[in-house]
């Protein structure tokens, strides 16, 4: 039986991202940018802009946390692409 780990409906990846940032571990994400987009790298910064929480990856990509669909193989409850 196939299973996958998900965060609860309405949950956030913030705490997981904060741990990855503090531990300087490589991060792989899927996020919605008018279609699912993949990004990888170290989190170099976590910040707030326009009332939203964001992460910046080592390649310079800035990603709004509420657009994330998966982080390091953990998916949002509503993501059904795989």
Secondary structure, DSSP 4 states (H G I P E B T S, - for coil): -----BPPTT--SHHHHHHHHHHT--EEEEEESSSEEEEEE-EEEEEEETTEEEEEETTS-EEEGGGEEEETTEE-TT----
